[in-house]
């Protein structure tokens, strides 16, 4: 039978295992090529600084549609089970992102106000206050009080001021007055920081709360809180992290002295609000932050959780670290880059998020990583819409070779794909030994 087989059939004959291997390798090469090609194309996604306000809003809407659907089906509660402020952050940043959308695209203002007010109601619900101490000063602690006041103030601002939202403006002023009193008492005791939980103070929470004081003054055209804000600023500058010269990650609640040095997850967040308190100070710290916490890995322009040279592990604040980089700090730092007009960093961090997040959009809803962590999606959309906030002085330029980060990315992906494609081609073309 083998003697009668046509030569062309004997040349392509393969044992079953080799045919299966060839098909598997070919499919793997095809799938990998598709994923890498899509990731590479997405790495060139324009940053918010390269888009108009209408384009930024249009990009945010499907992201917010996904988040609203998730929040209505318990995403906040699911995120709460993963870390202590999961419910709060998911709702607060959803509302703030909508305010930003309404700020950059006036046609969305009415819807933005409705969605932001819905989020604020959820923050003040029993579920929103449950994790926080009701007997703290201010009630529920500075974390809850500061973020709630900030969202309320942004709603008043988007509405057009106290005359357009009198009840909310009155509530904001009451919140701000209560926060001011708490800061005055803390400063008299010797610390610029208020506690979020009993015996625990994270400076980032107080920065948010002080920013809410400046926002209350701005929307009312007043300077009622200016004196305590100045006292607070001086006290913080006297207690900076000695290793970096930045605001520390954790502090002794009694004295305000640093208990833990500056870290990427908190620094990227507090810079967004320090820009409201003292724009020049914030711009100075942003430059230092980019130098000290910028990635040392040429193909990944993310943000380190710890300063360069410190390879300490991550924790619940940072999430898992990959080669020292924090996904949460990198996502939030994108918003800093937008706010401070840092075009290189904004472009690189936008490209990184789009290249690695593998977003899928279906039914008008856009989600990242399969929608497994909505809190990650909400941090990203909050950053992408940061241009809707009160601008810091800028542009603040940084240049650490960010414009070239894609080159090693392309080389590395080629180094992975070429051997895979070669192996698939060899398995497909290699003939079996001729039958005798």
Secondary structure, DSSP 8 states (H G I E B T S, - for coil): -TTTS-HHHHHH---HHHHHHHHHHHHHHHHHHHHHHHHHHHTT---GGGS-HHHHHHHHHHHHHHHHHHHHTTHHHHHHTTSTTHHHHHHHHHHHHHHHHHHH-GGGHHHHHHHHHHHHHHHTSHHHHTTS-TTSSSTTHHHHHHHHHHHHHHHHHHHTSTTTSHHHHHHHHHHHHHHHHHHHHHHHHT-S---SBTTBB-HHHHHHHHHHHHHHHHHHT--TTHHHHHHHHHHHHTT--TTTSS--SEE-TTT--EEE---HHHHHHHHHHHHHH-HHHHHHHHHHHHHHHB-SSTT---BBSS-TT------TTT--EETTEEHHHHHHHHHHHHHTT-HHHHHHHHHHHHHHH--EEETTEEESGGGS-HHHHHHHHHHHTGGGS---S------SSGGGHHHHHHHHHHHHHHHHHHHHHHHHH-------
